[in-house]
């Protein structure tokens, strides 16, 4: 999507991304037991999906339709969707926020995990892509749980804060324009309750965060937020190597 869209989940393209290098580890990184890391090749990932995925048929259809789009890489994978749904259930989530909805696949996963009467506020600026998701939300019977707001996400979040919604959400998923990640994170820290969870996508950014030669705006923003969340006493955190990297931050209470 266009650079001005704050719902776009732009990944580095082959044209604009510097070549990722793999420098020899040093310091703390050198002491990591990398021999215990398991490469997730295509065969093993196919096994993971075939043997452990519980992706509903409706979600599989939406994912397949989205894969035919030229910007299909903006969509999360079924394993990440399943993890997010599990996390929402684990924290007893009833109210959630999504920043960056695209064709509605991740929103559908979260909405299906919410109980009857639950609410998911989706922030996006594209009617074209979200209209695709709306059809599947209706078919799944969860469209009444999803409040889609077509507007800049920062404005929508600011309105929620101004209207007294602080601490009233259980879960937030940030997957939009990277240069505004820090702003979205700070806004979600106000809106999500103590013990609630913020999930931030693209935290590994195709490996660019680990390449000192990559210093474009998006990479710098993600790299800075990873460090900030690591050192933030307001949250417990972990960065998972799933998909393009999923940073989880639980609000301390």
C-alpha positions in Angstrom: 0.0 0.0 0.0 1.1 3.6 -0.4 3.7 5.0 2.0 1.2 7.4 3.4 -1.1 4.6 4.5 -0.8 4.0 8.2 -2.4 0.6 7.7 0.2 -0.6 5.3 2.4 -3.4 6.4 5.3 -2.7 4.1 8.2 -5.2 4.0 11.6 -4.4 2.5 11.4 -5.1 -1.2 14.2 -6.6 -3.2 14.7 -3.3 -4.9 14.9 -1.0 -1.8 16.3 -3.3 0.9 20.1 -3.5 1.3 21.7 -6.9 1.0 21.4 -8.6 4.4 24.8 -9.8 5.6 25.5 -12.3 8.4 28.5 -11.0 10.4 30.2 -13.3 12.8 28.6 -13.1 16.3 30.5 -11.4 19.0 30.0 -10.6 22.7 26.7 -11.8 24.2 25.6 -13.1 20.9 28.6 -15.4 20.6 27.7 -17.1 23.8 24.3 -18.2 22.5 23.8 -21.9 22.0 23.1 -21.6 18.3 23.7 -25.3 17.8 20.3 -25.8 19.4 18.4 -23.7 16.9 16.3 -25.7 14.4 16.2 -24.4 10.8 12.5 -24.2 9.7 12.8 -25.3 6.1 9.9 -25.7 3.8 9.5 -29.4 4.6 9.4 -28.9 8.3 7.0 -25.9 8.0 4.7 -28.0 5.8 4.7 -30.6 8.5 3.9 -28.0 11.2 0.9 -26.8 9.2 -0.3 -30.3 8.2 0.0 -31.8 11.6 -0.8 -29.0 14.1 -2.9 -26.3 12.3 -6.5 -25.9 13.3 -7.2 -23.3 10.7 -10.9 -23.1 10.0 -11.9 -23.8 6.4 -13.3 -20.2 6.1 -10.0 -18.7 7.2 -8.1 -21.0 4.7 -10.3 -19.7 1.9 -9.6 -16.1 2.9 -5.9 -16.8 3.1 -5.8 -18.5 -0.3 -7.7 -15.6 -1.9 -5.3 -13.1 -0.3 -2.3 -15.0 -1.6 -3.3 -14.2 -5.1 -2.9 -10.5 -4.5 0.4 -8.8 -5.5 0.9 -7.6 -1.8 0.0 -11.0 -0.3 3.1 -11.0 1.9 1.3 -8.5 4.1 -0.8 -11.3 5.5 0.3 -13.3 8.6 0.6 -17.0 8.4 -1.9 -19.6 9.8 0.5 -20.6 12.6 0.8 -17.0 13.8 -3.0 -16.6 13.6 -3.5 -19.7 15.7 -1.0 -18.5 18.3 -2.7 -15.1 18.5 -6.1 -16.7 19.0 -4.7 -18.9 21.7 -3.2 -15.9 23.5 -6.5 -14.0 23.3 -8.2 -17.0 25.0 -5.5 -17.4 27.6 -5.9 -13.9 28.8 -9.7 -14.1 28.7 -9.9 -11.4 26.1 -13.2 -9.7 25.5 -12.1 -6.4 23.9 -9.3 -6.1 21.3 -7.7 -3.6 19.0 -6.1 -4.3 15.6 -3.9 -1.7 13.9 -3.6 -2.6 10.3 -6.3 -5.0 9.0 -5.5 -5.6 5.3 -7.9 -8.3 4.0 -9.1 -9.2 7.5 -7.4 -12.6 8.1 -5.8 -11.7 11.5 -9.0 -9.9 12.5 -11.0 -13.0 11.7 -8.7 -15.1 13.9 -9.0 -12.7 16.8 -12.7 -12.2 16.5 -13.3 -16.0 16.4 -11.3 -16.2 19.7 -13.5 -13.6 21.4 -16.6 -14.7 23.3 -20.1 -13.8 22.3 -20.5 -10.1 23.0 -16.7 -9.5 22.5 -15.5 -6.5 20.5 -12.6 -6.0 18.1 -11.9 -2.5 16.9 -10.0 -2.6 13.6 -8.0 0.4 12.4 -7.3 0.8 8.7 -7.4 3.3 5.9 -8.3 1.0 3.0 -11.9 0.2 2.1 -10.8 -1.9 -0.8 -8.9 -4.4 1.2 -11.1 -4.4 4.3 -14.2 -4.9 2.2 -12.8 -8.3 1.2 -12.5 -9.2 4.9 -16.0 -8.0 5.7 -17.5 -10.8 3.5 -15.7 -13.5 5.4 -16.5 -11.9 8.8 -20.2 -12.1 7.9 -19.9 -15.6 6.7 -18.2 -16.6 10.0 -20.9 -14.9 12.0 -18.5 -12.5 13.8 -19.2 -9.3 11.9 -21.1 -8.0 14.9 -18.0 -8.3 17.0 -15.8 -6.2 14.6 -16.0 -2.4 14.6 -14.0 -1.4 11.5 -12.9 2.3 11.6 -11.6 3.7 8.3 -9.3 6.5 9.5 -5.7 7.0 10.4 -5.0 4.6 13.2 -3.3 7.2 15.4 -6.5 9.3 15.2 -8.7 6.4 16.1 -6.6 5.5 19.1 -6.4 9.1 20.3 -10.2 9.3 20.1 -10.5 6.1 22.2 -8.1 7.6 24.8 -10.0 10.9 24.8 -13.3 9.2 25.3 -12.1 7.4 28.5 -11.3 4.0 27.1 -8.0 3.7 28.9 -7.4 0.3 30.4 -10.5 -1.2 28.8 -8.9 -3.5 26.2 -7.4 -6.9 26.8 -5.4 -7.3 23.6 -3.8 -5.2 20.8 -2.2 -6.2 17.6 0.1 -3.7 15.8 0.8 -4.5 12.2 0.8 -1.2 10.2 3.2 1.5 9.1 6.5 0.9 10.8 7.6 4.5 11.4 4.6 4.9 13.6 5.1 1.7 15.7 6.4 3.6 18.7 3.4 5.9 18.7 1.0 3.0 18.4 2.8 1.2 21.2 2.5 4.1 23.5 -1.2 4.6 22.7 -1.9 0.9 23.3 -0.1 1.0 26.6 -2.8 3.4 27.7 -5.7 1.5 26.2 -4.8 -2.0 27.3 -5.4 -3.1 30.9 -2.8 -4.4 33.3 -2.2 -8.0 32.5 -3.3 -7.4 28.9 -1.2 -8.1 25.9 0.3 -6.1 23.0 1.5 -8.1 20.0 3.7 -6.3 17.5 4.3 -7.9 14.0 7.4 -7.7 11.8 9.7 -7.4 14.7 12.5 -9.2 12.8 11.8 -7.4 9.5 13.1 -10.1 7.2 16.4 -10.1 9.2 17.1 -6.4 8.4 17.1 -5.5 12.1 20.3 -7.6 12.6 22.1 -6.0 9.6 24.1 -2.9 10.6 24.0 -1.9 6.9 20.2 -1.5 7.0 19.3 1.9 8.3 16.2 2.8 6.3 13.3 4.5 8.2 11.3 1.3 8.7 14.2 -0.9 9.9 15.4 1.8 12.3 11.9 2.2 13.7 11.5 -1.5 14.4 15.0 -1.8 15.7 14.5 1.1 18.1 11.1 -0.3 19.4 12.6 -3.7 20.0 15.2 -2.1 22.2 12.7 0.1 23.9 10.3 -2.8 24.7 13.3 -4.9 26.0 14.2 -2.1 28.5 10.6 -1.0 29.3 9.8 -1.7 33.0 6.1 -1.3 32.2 5.9 -4.6 30.5 7.1 -8.2 30.4 8.2 -9.2 27.0 9.5 -11.8 24.6 10.3 -11.7 20.9 9.3 -14.8 19.1 10.8 -16.0 15.8 7.5 -16.8 14.2 6.5 -15.4 10.8 8.5 -12.2 10.4 9.0 -11.9 14.2 6.3 -11.3 16.8 7.1 -9.1 19.8 4.8 -9.7 22.8 4.5 -7.2 25.6 2.4 -8.0 28.7 1.4 -4.9 30.7 2.6 -5.1 34.3 0.0 -4.2 37.0 
